[in-house]
Amino acid sequence: MLSSQQLEAYITQHLDCQYIKVSGDDGTHFEAVIVSDAFVGKNRVQQHQLVYGALGDRMRAEIHALSMKTYTPQMWQELSQPL
């Protein structure tokens, strides 16, 4: 069974992340928040494709479902600032 920490490691091995948080308790269904410079200039679908590319065949073999929220560092900073 896959852990959240293992999934984080798989992603960060192939994608430079300024911030990443993966959660999920059953070993096959996960939620992730990922912040990366690699997402700059890309739409949401392209951002998710980068993450799927980082995971490779693991998406078919080990991971049943991955819900993602992807952000550029600038978007993440704007979300983090108080109104």
C-alpha positions, 0 to 999 in steps of 0.5 A: 500500500502506498503512503502519502509520504511515498507519493510526495517523494514520487512527485518531487523526484521529477517535479521541483516543488516549492510546496507539496502536501499529500493526504490520503489514508487508504493507500489508493485515494489521495489529495494533493496541493502542489506549488511549482514554478513549472506551472507558470504559463500553463493552464490547469490541465497542463499543470495536472499533466505535469504531475501525472507525467512525474508519476508515470505508470504509478497512476495506473498501477498504484494510485486509484485516484488523485485529486489535485490543487496546483498553483504557481508560487505567485498564485500560492502567495496571493492565496496566503495573504490576508484580505 
